[in-house]
């Protein structure tokens, strides 16, 4: 996308009052923190990480066995990291999209898509059962084409989605602009039941409350600093005390895993987001966006956006950034160059909204891997489970992965735990500096492909042949 210097100045003005903090964590008061762990204790199950993976694991463990003694540890407050910072797209896909799934697990895709839809149904039931007020709407998603070459890809996606049981509508340019009016739109695929929109922080806080009500012992401000196998289970150390448990789960996602051998499988990348001021009915009428569905565009570097409960537009994506050495630091959640780029792209997509201001700007870590979708496994003699690699679609997939981990840890033979996807690992990633160089070359190549009608260069074609390729 290109923009005039006057347009760039206008985009920068729109950021003048944007607070450098996550909208979701700013507009609602978080729950009172739970005390840090300061005394050694024993448990049946210890969970490290109070994001979606850890919270869903704790909740489902107690649902299956109410008498289980479950302890959950978080380094900060539950939901304060990726689970409270994301866009709030809760997708049914377990494979980061149908096409990525077909490329890697073609023979299992009927089962994987059925499990994914059932998992989203299960999330909807849990939200209702536990009275979680998180603005849950099964509103679906529009995947829009903004370049002619993307139309054929959307048609292929629509055909695959329909084959695997989704409700699908393929829209031409006029039909999509009647739904949401942007001069950049050429066509779209609508999947009306495959995605729910929600408030991600309030989902995390609601799961936390449900866990506490079921008897889960939560200790915040309690970072795990080590995990070791012991004769009758394992021990997780925190700065003040140790939890000894028969079994454990690592649910730390983009943060450096306690098991060093996992570090070659995970790349922490930063994604950046803006949120506008509340829009008036007249402003939404100007773009015709009357419903609550999420939207993403179809480039290799893509934006995602949605309406919030108080009629703002959340706008994120496109410029995903890897920092040399896999750095994860608070200061990296702000990147002015990327926020300015996102603002410019926003007004190119919706020129009718010129003059709208942004109120929040932030970023957060996504844990990705060489297959761009989650993997699970066990370590320490089968006593410790882990789930990683969600690649930005963890709002929904974490619940499924947590259930599979519990199956594996407790020896339960289920259809989901026998899936090949749930019993295979991604390819390990090279060490630095090859890792950084490869990622930068891939980012450059994807951007080039978007500018050249989707044509993938030799580097991208090589990755495709090696099973490491990615598109949106």
N, C-alpha and C positions, 0 to 999 in steps of 0.2 A: 504494500500500500504506500502511496505517496501523498504528500500534503504540501500546500504552499507555505511560505514563511509566515504569512498572516494567519493561516490556519494553525500553524505550530504555536504561535504566540497565544492564540485563543485557547488552545488545548492546555498550555502551561498555566494560563490564568484560571482555568477550571480546577487546578490542583492547589490553589493558593491557601485554601482553608481545610485541606484534607488532613485529618489527624493520622499520625503514623501508628495506628493500632488496628486490630481486627474489629470490624463492625459487629460481628456476632458477640464478641466478648465485651463489647463496650456499651451496647444498648440495653442489656439485661444484667441485673445483679447476679453474680455467681453465688453458689451456695457457700456456707461457712466451711472453711477447710477442716479436714479431719486431722487429728494430732499425729505427729511423727511417731514412728516406731522407736521406742527407747528402752525396751526390755526384750530379751530373747523369748521366743515362743515357738510352739509346735503347731502344725496344721496338717490337714489332709492334702490340701492343694494351695500352692503359693503362686500368685500371678504377678509378674513384673510389667507394669505399664497400665495406666488408667485411661487409655484411649478406647476407641471402639472395640478393638480386638480383645483387650483385657476385660472390658466391661461385659461384652457379650459372652465371653468364656465364663466369667463368674456367674452371670445370670443363668446361663443354660446349665451350668454345673449344679446350681442350687435347685433349679426346676427339676432336674433329673433325680437328684438325691438331696432332699431338704436337710438331711442330717449331716451333710458334708461340711467340714470346717474349712472355710475358704478365706485366705488372706490375700488382699490386693495391695500392692505397693506402687506409689507414683512419685516421681522426683519433684513434681510441682503440684498442681491441682488437676484432678481428673478432667480431661477434655480441653486442657489449655494449649496443647500442641496441635497437630494436624487435625484432630477430631473437632476442634473448635474454630478452625481457620479456613476450612474448605468451602467450596461453593454451594454445598447442600444438595448436590445431585445424588440421589440414592438409586443406583442403576441395578437392574436385574443381572446384567452381564457379570460373569465370573472370570472372563477371559479378556477384559479390556476391549470389548467389541467383538462382533460376530466374525469379522474378517480376520482379526488376529487369532481368534480361536480356531477357525477353519484351517489357517496356515499351520497351526501347531498341534491341534487335537481333533482333526477332521472326523475320525471314527467315533469320537465321544460327544460331538456337538449336540446331537439330539438330547442326550442325557444331561449335558452341562447346561443347555438352555432351559430344560424343564426344571432342573434343580435351582437355577437362578431365579426363575419366575416364582417357584414355590418359596424360595428364600425371601423374596420381596414380599410375598403374601404373609410370611411369618413375621417379618418386621412390622408390617401394618397391624397384624393381630397383637403383637407385643405393645406397640404404641397405644392401642386401644385398651388392652387388658390392664396395663399399669398406669393408665391415665397420664401419659407423657405428652405434655403440651408443647409440641415442637413444630406446629404449623405444617403437619404432614398432608400433602396433596398428591394423589396418584395422577399427576397431570400430564405425564409423558414428556417426550422430547422431540424437537425438530432439529434434524441434521441438514443444514442448508448448504447449497452450492453457491459459491461466489465467483467461480471461474468455469468456463465451458467444459474443461477437461474433467471436472468433478462430477458432472451429470451422469456419465456412464458408470462411475464408481457407485454413486447413490442408487442407480437402478439395480446394480448387482447386489448391493447391500439389502435393498428392499426384497429382492427375490429370495435371498438366503434367509432373511428374517421371517418371511412368510412360510418358508419351508420348515422352519423350526418352531412354528406355533405362535408367532407374534401377530398382533393386530397392526397392520401396516397400511400406510397410505403414501403413494408417490405423487408429489405435487409438482406442477409446472410453475413457471415464473409468475404467472398471474395468480395462481392459486395460493402460492406462499405469500405473495405481497398482499393478498386479501386477508391473510391470517396475521402477518406482521409485515409492515411496509418498510423495506429498506431498498434503496436503489441498487444495492450490491447483490440482491438475491436473484438467482436464476432458476432455482428449483429446490426441492427438499424431500426428505423422507420423514414421515411422522410415525413414531411408535408410541401409541397412546397409553399402553399399560406397562411399558418396560422400565419406566423411570418415575420415581416420586421426588417431589421437591419438598425440602424441609429446612428447618433451622438447625444447623449442625451442632451448635453449642448446647441448645436446649435438649437435643436428643441425647448428647453425652451426659448432661446433668440429670436428665430423667432416668437414664439407665443407671446412673450412680445411685439415685434415690431408691430405685427398685431393688438394686443389689443390697443396699443397707437394710431395707425393709425385710428382705429374705434372710438377713443374718450374716452377709458378707462383712468381714472386718477390713475396713479400708484405712490405710495409713498414707497420708499425703506428706509432701516435703521429706520423702524417704527414698532417696535414690539408691538403687541396687548397685553395689560396687564390685560384686563378685559372686560367682555361683560355683559350687563344687559338689561332686558326687560323694555321698556318704554310704555307709553300709546298708542302712535301712531307708535310703531316699536321697535327698539333696539338701544343701544349705545355701540360702541366699543371704549375703551380708549387706547391711546398710551402714551408714556412718556410726550409728549408736548401738545397733543390735542385730541379731541374726534370726531368720525364720528357718526352721528345719521342717521339712514336709516330705510326705511320701512321693509327691509328684509336683511338677512346676510347669509354668508356661512363660515363655519370653514373648512379650507383646510390645516391643519398643520401636518397631517399624523403621523410620528413617534415622534414628539415633544409632550410634555405633553399638553393635550387638555385644553382649557379654561373652558370647562364644566367639572367639577370634576367628575360627575357621569359616564363620558365616560372612565375614567382612569382604571376602572376595566375590560374593554373590550380589551385593547390594550397592547401589549408587544413590546417595542422597542428592536430589536436585531441588532447586528452589523455584516455586511458582508464585506469581505476583497477581494482586487483585486490587480493584477499585470498587467503591460503592458510591452512587450518586446521592444527592439530597432527595427527599421524597418528591415525586412528580405529581402534578395535578392531573385530574381527569382529562383536561384539554390536551396536556402534553402526551398522555398515552393515546388519546384519540388521534393525535397527529401521526403516530406511528402504527396505529391500529392494533396495538397489542392488548387484547382484551382478556386473554386467558392466562393461566399460570404455568404453562409448559416451559421447560428449559430449552435453550437453544445452543447449538454449537455449529461452527462452520467446518468445512471439510478439507481445508488445507493440511499439509503435513505439520505446519505450525498453525495451530488453531486456537480460536477464542471460544470461551463458554460464557453464557450469561443467562440471567433469570431475574424475575421480579421477586421482591421480598414482601413480607406480610404488610409492611408499612409503605408499600408502593415506591420503593427505590429500585434501581437496576444495579445488580452486581455484575461486574465485567472483569474477566480474568483470562489467564492463559497466555498463549502465543510464545512468549520469550522465556522458555524454561532454561534455567542456568545451573551449570555444574561448576563448583569452585574446586580448584586444584587440591588434591588430597582428601576430597570428600568432607570438607569442612562443614560443621554444623554449629553456627554461632548466632546469637540473638541479633547482632548488628547486620547480618545478612538478610534479615527479613525486610529490610528497606533497600530499594535500588531505584533512585530517582530516574535514571535513564529509562528503565523499563516502565515505570509508572507513567512517564511522559509519553512513551510510545503507545501504551495502552490507551491513554486519553485521546491521542491523535486518532487511533483506530476507531475508538468509540464514535467520534463525530463524523468519521467517514462512513460508518455504517448507518448512523442516524443523524444526518445533517439537520433534520427537523428539530433536533434538541439542542442546537447551538445556544450557548449561554448557560446550560445546566452546569451546576458545580458538583464536584466530588467532595464527600465528607470524610471518607476513610481510605487509607492506602496501607497495604501490608503484604507480607509474603509468608511462606511456610515451606517446610520440607516435604517432599514426596519421596517415598522409597520405591525405587524401580529396580529392575533386574534385566537380564539379557533376553527374557521372553515376554516382558512387559505385562505380566499378570502373576498372581500370587503363587507361592509355593509353601508347603508345610513339611515338617519333618520332626524327628525326635533325636535326642542325644543323651549322653550320660546313662547308657544302659537302658534307654527307653523311658527314663523317668522325667525327662525335660522335653517339652514340645515347643515349637516355634512356628510362627507364620509371618512371612515377609513378602515384599515385592508387589504391593497392591497398585502402584503406578497411578495413583489419583482416583481410582474407583473403589476405595475402601469403605465408603459409607455403607454400602450394602454387602460387599463380599466378605468383610471382616466377620460378620455373623456366621456365614457358612464355614469359613476357615476355622473359626473358634469351635464350631460343632465337630468338625473333622478332627481337630486336635484332641478334643475330649474323647472321641471314639478311639483314637489311637492310644492315648494314655491309659485308658481303662479297658482296652482289649475288646471293644464292641465291634462286631462285624456288621457293617452297614453298606448300602449301595454307595453312599457318598465317600466313605473312607476307602473304597476299593477303586475309585476312579484313577486312571493313569495320571491325570493332571495332579491328583493329590498324593501321588507316589513317585514323583519325578522331580528332579532339580533343574534349574536353569544352568546354562553354561557359566563357569566362573569368568570373571572379568580380569583383564591383565592388570599388572601393577602400574603405578606411576613411573615414568611420565607417559607410558603408552596409553593408559586409561584416559588421561586428560586430552591427549592428542587425538585419540580416536573419537571421543565425544565431540570435540570441536570440529573435526572434519565432518562428522555426521550431521551436526547442526548446520554447518555451512552448506552441505550437499542437499539437505531437506529444504532449506530456504531457496536454493538455486532451482530445485525441482518445482517449487511453487511458482517461481517466476517464469519457468519454461514449460508450461503446460503439463506439469506432472511428470516430465521426463526424468527418469532416475539415472544418475551418472554411474560410472564404473564402480565407484566405492559403494554406493547403495545397492547396486546389483550384486556385488560380491557379498555384502551382508545378507541380502535376500537368499542367495544360494547357500550360505552358511547357517541359515535359520535364525539370523539375528536382525533381520530387517523389521522396520516399523513404519506404518503410516497411521493416520488418524481414523 
